[in-house]
Every structure is written in C-alpha cells, then in structure tokens.
C-alpha cells in the first residue's frame, strides 16, 4: 500500500507550514489590552492564535517572527458568548489566546 502514501512535502504543504517548520498562520494578531500591557512589562506577551494550533507551533512561530526565545506558552480558550442586540439573539465568537513568556532580556515591540 506504499503507492497511496503521501510524502512529507505534501503533508507539510497541506498543513500550511513554511520551510522553517513553524506554521505561517499560527499567530492571528497580538492581543492588546490593559492586562496584556501589564504582563508585557513582566516579559509575558499575549497573542490571539488559530483554533487548531498547539503550544509547540506557537513557540516556533513567535521565535521565527520576532527573533526571541520563548520559555513557556500557556493557552486560554474563551468560549462563545450569547448576546442580545436589537431584539435578536446572537452568538459572539470566542477566541483562543496564547500567553508567551520570553527568556530574560528578550523583548517584543508590539506598538
């Protein structure tokens, strides 16, 4: 059954990986809030990430984009919330955030 087996290049191209091995679209955008600014002073940065990424992919993406070394990655999944606007029920999409702690001395300039 080796005829039907996919090569590693086809699998990587399907997942959206670059030549460096990290996902191109793992990081959606930096999450900017008052709490994120306080955490950034302590060396922890907050990013919105894609739903299907894991901690390893996030760490590789941060390392390649910002040229820093992540020490720890924590993930927070915020659920969808129900909203009531103009006499209609709706759903506000949840999001997935990653808290990336960097090595001492490393900094990311977001703004």
C-alpha positions in Angstrom: 0.0 0.0 0.0 3.0 2.3 -0.3 1.6 3.7 -3.6 -1.1 5.6 -1.8 1.1 7.0 1.0 1.7 10.8 1.0 5.2 12.2 1.1 6.3 14.5 3.9 6.4 17.5 1.5 2.7 17.0 0.6 1.7 16.8 4.3 3.6 19.9 5.2 2.2 21.9 2.3 -1.3 20.8 3.3 -0.9 21.9 6.9 0.4 25.4 5.8 3.9 25.0 7.2 6.8 27.0 5.8 10.4 25.9 5.2 11.3 26.8 8.7 8.9 24.3 10.2 6.6 26.6 12.0 3.0 27.4 11.0 2.7 30.5 9.0 -0.8 31.4 10.3 -0.4 30.2 13.9 -0.5 33.8 15.3 -3.5 35.8 14.3 -2.6 39.1 16.0 -1.2 40.5 19.2 -3.9 40.9 21.9 -3.8 44.5 23.1 -5.5 45.3 26.4 -4.6 46.9 29.7 -3.9 43.5 31.3 -1.7 42.5 28.3 0.3 45.7 28.8 0.9 44.9 32.4 2.0 41.3 31.5 4.3 42.7 28.8 6.3 44.6 31.4 6.9 41.3 33.2 8.1 39.5 30.0 4.8 37.7 29.1 3.1 38.6 25.8 -0.4 37.8 24.7 -1.4 36.8 21.2 -4.6 35.7 19.6 -3.9 32.3 17.9 -5.7 30.0 15.5 -8.0 27.3 17.0 -6.1 24.4 15.6 -2.6 25.3 16.8 -0.7 23.8 19.7 2.0 25.2 22.0 4.9 24.0 20.0 3.7 25.6 16.8 3.0 28.9 18.7 6.5 28.9 20.2 8.1 28.3 16.8 6.1 31.0 15.2 7.0 33.6 17.9 10.7 32.6 17.6 10.8 33.0 13.8 8.7 36.2 13.6 10.3 38.2 16.5 13.7 36.5 16.8 13.3 35.7 20.5 13.3 32.5 22.6 10.0 31.6 24.3 10.4 29.8 27.6 6.8 28.9 28.3 3.5 29.0 26.4 0.1 28.9 28.1 -3.2 28.7 26.1 -6.6 30.1 27.1 -9.7 29.1 25.2 -12.5 31.6 25.6 -16.0 30.2 24.8 -18.6 31.6 22.6 -20.9 34.0 24.4 -24.6 34.7 23.8 -25.6 38.3 23.1 -28.9 40.0 22.8 -28.8 43.0 20.4 -31.8 44.8 18.9 -34.4 42.2 20.0 -32.4 39.4 18.4 -30.4 36.6 19.9 -26.9 36.0 18.6 -23.6 34.5 19.3 -20.3 36.4 19.8 -17.4 34.2 18.6 -14.9 33.1 21.3 -11.2 33.2 20.8 -8.0 31.4 21.7 -5.2 33.3 23.4 -1.6 32.3 24.0 0.5 33.7 26.8 4.1 33.5 25.7 6.8 34.0 28.4 10.2 35.0 27.0 13.7 34.5 28.2 15.0 37.2 30.4 16.4 40.1 28.4 14.2 39.4 25.3 11.6 42.0 24.4 9.0 42.3 21.6 8.0 45.7 20.3 4.3 45.4 19.5 3.4 49.1 19.2 
